[in-house]
Amino acid sequence: LLLAGLHSGHGFAAEKPLWELGGGISGLSLPDYRGSDQSSLYAIPFPYLVYRGTFLKADRNGIRGTFFDSDRIELNLSLGASLPVNSDDNRARQGMPDLQPTVELGPSLNLNLWRTPDRRTRLDLRLPIRTAVAVKGGMSEVGWVFSPRLNLDIADVAGLPGWNMNVLAGPMVGSERNHDYFYSVAPQYATAERPAFDAKGGYAGSQVLGAASKRFRSYWVGGFVRLDTLAGATFEASPLVRQNESIAAGFAIAWILGNSRKMVEAD
């Protein structure tokens, strides 16, 4: 989802299509879950969408509406997700129920803290809070996640035209239900090597993410690396946490397949 959001270029106002539509494929290396000592490789298709409406916009800065008459404050739609985990294939979770895929959705209040006069470099504070829902076999709410982030956004990084770089860093906080879903061990699933554990809500570790992308004439490329640490997390002592630090990475390419004839003024 992050990769799909890092597509449109920076610059001054210009005439651009009202919408652009395409599709792409990503290759990802991700831990089974935060704290797992096992990782998997994924090839995941995704849609590519840019919409430059007067009220609703969808571009490299996310999906958002113009709720504030200010270029320093934005209210965006924040999305997140986790992939399913087959417990038979994960050493820490063998004998436990599988982890179902989840989708996280909620608002994000974004505040611009600093930017250069040409707006090619900017520092934002992002305040997303999302409700998580397990989506397989019905919809089941699994708590909420709050992840305030500082985001540094640089256009034409290192003098390379069209290349954009983002660096995000910040802590994570989750509800007791969210942590319980991933890290609790009920007594019936306890073993000599995996004692029972009741996860509590609160601090959930921190993340640092770096991403780069470029939009070409008919396609877009992007990649990211993310460092995740669970040091100090309220569930750090869970037997399901096999390592405190992990790295995730990915690369994606998308092709722009069509666009509107109508042109609008856009940055």
C-alpha positions in Angstrom: 0.0 0.0 0.0 2.9 2.3 0.8 4.5 1.6 -2.6 1.2 2.2 -4.4 1.1 5.6 -2.8 4.6 6.8 -3.9 4.0 7.5 -7.5 3.3 11.1 -8.6 6.1 13.6 -9.0 6.6 16.9 -7.3 6.9 20.3 -8.9 5.0 23.5 -9.6 1.4 23.6 -10.8 0.8 22.2 -14.2 -1.9 20.7 -16.4 -2.3 17.0 -15.7 -5.0 14.4 -16.4 -7.9 14.4 -13.9 -7.3 10.7 -13.4 -4.7 8.0 -14.3 -5.3 4.3 -13.9 -3.0 1.2 -14.2 -1.7 -1.8 -12.4 1.5 -3.3 -11.1 3.3 -6.1 -9.3 5.4 -6.0 -6.2 8.0 -8.3 -4.8 8.1 -8.2 -0.9 10.2 -9.8 1.8 8.3 -9.6 5.1 8.4 -11.2 8.5 5.5 -13.5 9.2 4.4 -11.0 11.8 6.2 -8.3 13.8 8.6 -10.2 16.1 8.7 -13.4 14.1 12.0 -14.9 13.3 10.7 -16.3 10.0 10.1 -14.3 6.8 8.4 -15.1 3.5 8.6 -13.8 -0.1 5.5 -12.5 -1.8 4.5 -11.4 -5.3 1.5 -9.1 -4.9 -0.4 -7.3 -7.7 -1.8 -3.8 -6.9 -3.9 -1.1 -8.6 -2.3 2.2 -9.6 -4.6 5.2 -9.2 -4.2 8.9 -9.4 -7.2 11.2 -9.0 -6.8 15.0 -8.9 -10.4 16.2 -8.1 -11.3 19.5 -6.5 -12.4 17.9 -3.2 -11.1 14.3 -3.3 -7.5 13.5 -4.3 -5.6 10.2 -4.5 -1.8 10.6 -5.3 1.6 10.0 -3.7 0.4 11.8 -0.5 -2.5 9.4 0.0 -6.3 9.5 -0.4 -7.6 12.7 1.1 -10.4 15.2 1.1 -10.1 19.0 1.3 -11.6 19.4 4.8 -9.3 22.3 5.7 -8.7 25.5 3.7 -4.9 25.3 4.4 -1.9 23.9 2.7 -0.4 23.1 6.1 -3.1 20.8 7.4 -4.6 17.8 5.7 -7.1 15.1 6.7 -6.2 11.9 4.9 -7.4 8.3 4.7 -4.8 5.9 6.2 -4.6 2.3 5.2 -2.7 -0.7 6.5 -2.7 -4.5 6.2 -1.2 -7.7 7.5 -0.8 -10.9 5.5 -2.1 -14.3 6.7 0.1 -16.7 8.7 -0.3 -20.5 8.5 0.6 -21.6 12.0 1.7 -25.0 10.8 4.5 -23.2 8.8 5.6 -21.0 11.7 7.7 -22.6 14.5 6.5 -20.2 17.2 2.8 -20.7 16.4 2.6 -24.4 15.7 -0.6 -25.8 17.2 -2.2 -22.4 17.5 -5.0 -20.9 15.2 -3.8 -19.3 12.0 -3.5 -15.6 11.8 -6.0 -14.3 9.4 -5.2 -11.3 7.0 -6.2 -8.0 8.5 -7.0 -4.6 7.0 -6.6 -1.3 8.9 -8.5 1.8 8.0 -8.9 5.2 9.6 -8.2 8.9 9.4 -4.8 10.6 9.5 -4.3 14.2 10.4 -1.1 15.5 8.7 0.6 18.7 9.7 3.3 20.3 7.6 6.1 21.4 10.0 8.6 22.8 7.5 9.2 23.0 3.8 11.5 24.8 1.3 10.2 27.7 -0.7 10.0 25.4 -3.8 8.3 22.7 -1.8 10.7 20.1 -3.0 11.6 19.2 0.5 9.1 19.0 3.4 8.8 17.6 6.9 5.4 16.5 8.0 3.9 15.1 11.2 1.4 12.3 10.4 -1.1 11.2 13.0 -2.9 8.1 11.7 -5.2 6.0 13.9 -6.8 2.9 12.3 -9.2 0.2 13.3 -8.1 -3.3 12.4 -10.4 -6.0 11.0 -9.7 -9.6 10.3 -11.2 -10.2 6.9 -11.2 -14.0 6.3 -14.4 -16.0 7.2 -16.3 -12.8 8.1 -15.4 -9.4 9.5 -14.0 -9.5 13.0 -12.7 -6.3 14.7 -9.2 -6.8 16.2 -8.5 -3.5 18.0 -6.9 -0.2 16.9 -3.4 1.0 16.1 -2.0 4.6 16.5 1.3 5.3 14.8 2.5 9.0 14.8 5.3 9.5 12.3 7.7 12.2 11.2 7.9 12.1 7.4 10.7 13.7 5.4 9.8 14.0 1.7 12.5 15.0 -0.9 11.9 15.5 -4.6 14.7 15.2 -7.2 16.9 13.7 -4.5 20.6 14.0 -5.0 20.0 16.1 -8.2 18.3 13.1 -9.9 15.2 14.5 -11.8 12.0 12.8 -11.0 13.4 10.6 -8.2 11.5 11.0 -4.9 12.6 9.9 -1.4 10.7 9.4 1.7 11.9 8.7 5.3 9.4 7.9 8.0 10.1 7.2 11.6 8.0 6.9 14.8 6.5 4.8 17.6 3.5 2.6 17.5 0.7 2.1 20.1 -1.9 -0.6 20.0 -5.0 -1.6 21.9 -5.1 -4.7 24.1 -7.4 -6.5 21.6 -4.9 -5.8 18.8 -1.9 -7.1 20.8 -3.9 -10.0 22.1 -4.7 -11.1 18.5 -1.0 -11.3 17.6 0.9 -12.1 20.8 -1.3 -13.7 23.5 -1.0 -17.5 24.1 -4.2 -18.9 25.6 -3.6 -21.7 28.3 -4.9 -24.4 25.9 -2.1 -23.6 23.5 0.7 -23.4 26.1 3.6 -25.8 25.9 6.9 -26.3 27.8 8.6 -24.0 25.3 5.6 -21.6 24.9 4.1 -20.6 28.2 0.7 -18.9 28.4 0.9 -15.1 27.9 -1.7 -12.3 28.1 -0.8 -9.4 26.0 -1.7 -5.8 27.1 -2.3 -2.7 25.2 0.2 0.2 25.0 3.6 0.8 23.4 4.2 -1.5 20.4 7.7 -0.6 19.3 9.0 1.7 16.6 9.7 1.7 12.9 12.0 3.5 10.5 11.2 3.3 6.8 13.0 4.6 3.7 11.5 4.6 0.2 12.4 5.8 -3.2 10.3 6.1 -6.4 10.2 7.6 -9.9 7.4 8.2 -12.4 8.4 7.6 -16.0 6.2 8.4 -19.0 4.2 5.2 -19.0 5.3 3.4 -15.9 6.3 3.9 -12.2 9.0 2.1 -10.1 9.5 2.2 -6.3 11.1 0.4 -3.5 11.4 0.5 0.3 13.4 -0.8 3.3 11.9 -0.9 6.8 13.6 -1.5 10.2 11.3 -2.6 12.9 12.1 -2.8 16.7 10.0 -4.2 19.5 12.4 -3.2 22.3 10.3 -2.0 25.2 7.0 -3.1 23.7 4.3 -4.2 26.2 4.3 -7.7 24.6 8.0 -8.0 24.3 8.0 -10.9 26.8 5.5 -12.9 24.7 6.9 -16.3 23.6 5.7 -15.5 20.1 8.3 -12.7 19.9 11.3 -14.5 18.7 13.4 -11.4 17.8 13.2 -7.8 18.7 14.4 -6.4 15.4 13.5 -7.2 11.8 13.9 -5.9 8.3 11.3 -5.8 5.5 12.0 -4.7 2.0 10.2 -4.6 -1.4 10.3 -3.4 -5.0 7.4 -2.7 -7.3 6.7 -1.6 -10.9 3.4 -0.3 -12.2 2.2 0.5 -15.7 -0.1 3.4 -16.5 -2.8 2.0 -18.8 -5.1 4.9 -19.3 -5.9 8.5 -18.3 -8.7 11.1 -18.7 -8.8 13.5 -21.5 -9.9 16.2 -19.1 -6.9 18.2 -17.7 -6.7 20.0 -14.3 -4.2 22.1 -12.6 -2.1 20.1 -10.2 1.3 20.2 -8.4 
